[in-house]
Amino acid sequence: MKSFDTRTYSVSDFAEWQGSGQLILSPEFQRRAVWTTKAKSYLIDTVLRGKPMPKVLITQSLVDGRNLRTVVDGQQRLRAILEYMSNDFPVMRTHNQEFAGARYEDLPPAVQGEFWQYEIGVDVLFNTELSELLDIFSRLNTYSVKLNNTELLNATYLGAFKTTAHELGHRYAQYWRESGVFTDTQLARMGEVEMAADLLGALLVGISSRKQIPVFYRDYDDAEDEVERAARMFDNTMSLVGQIYEPSDLRGTNFKRVHFFYSAFLALSSLSQGVPALPVRASSETPNPSRLRVALDDISATFDAYTAKDRQGTVPPEWERFIQGGRRATTDQPVREERSRFIAERLARA
């Protein structure tokens, strides 16, 4: 039998309960994890953008004629919201450029009103014994899916690199989905964010092993200006990719494979903007998408011809290493550099 009610309360409701002493944020059995200011700012950005957050679980009991509400799950979310309304911290520019540095008192009146009315989904338990609360709390933490590396990084970092990698991944997820770079299952496990982080890191420091992605999250967590410059390069390159290939056309080439797309992306970026450690540098001429399409199609078709099962004869030496690296789909730095350099040199001749 259902032992809870599902309701919706506004931020103003929680603020009112807090002010009247009817909200208990720290029950004895809850974990004592304390959020950083970055984590709090990221949540406030969620509210300012009007996006949903996970539901809160509270228990409600009548004590001395007053309803007391104890937070079973979601105390850090509520605490962050209430602290922001008390002007205890500002929103970071990394999370929201429009309201960068703004405390609650600095928000326009209309935005304050929307913040005040933001609704939070709540499951409410009534007059629940401590033993039952402990059982519920343990169940909340039982069914979590084991996080992959990208999901762990998402949960750990909240600064410039993480935020930008997410924005870029989400921006181009539809293109990558339609072109066959990612399946729906891969997108559900943040494959587009991993790709964006991998490419963003390469635009910052040069081609690296995929194992370096956690280092990018750590080293560029506070590097807003550098990350913004790399993000502009990312957008420019994806714009060029889109001019060269409609998603349905890319799907018909080898560049729909993640490791090939990585190399082609950086090769194209090196031609138009430069990429650290790639020998082919940006040209003063505007790239010609039609000519680049011909060159990329030729690379893909020639790779297929040289790797066909019924292929006879020798493979030209200049193709041998590229084919080996393309077949293995490795993400090691030397092979990635070889693949990207090979493609960039041929694009430079287009």
Secondary structure, 3 states (H helix, E strand, C coil): CCCEEEEEEEHHHHHHHHHCCCEECCCCCCCCCCCCHHHHHHHHHHHHCCCCCCCEEEEEEEECCEEEEEEEECHHHHHHHHHHHCCCCCCCCCCCCCCCCCCHHHCCHHHHHHHHHCEEEEEEEECCCHHHHHHHHHHHCCCCCCCCHHHHHHHHCCCHHHHHHHHHHHHHHHHHHHCCCCCHHHHHCCHHHHHHHHHHHHHHHCCCCHHHHHHHHHHCCCCHHHHHHHHHHHHHHHHHHHHHCCHHHHCCCHHHCHHHHHHHHHHHHHHHCCCCCCCCCCCCCCCCHHHHHHHHHHHHHHHHHHCCCCCCCCCCHHHHHHHHHHHHCCCCHHHHHHHHHHHHHHHHCC
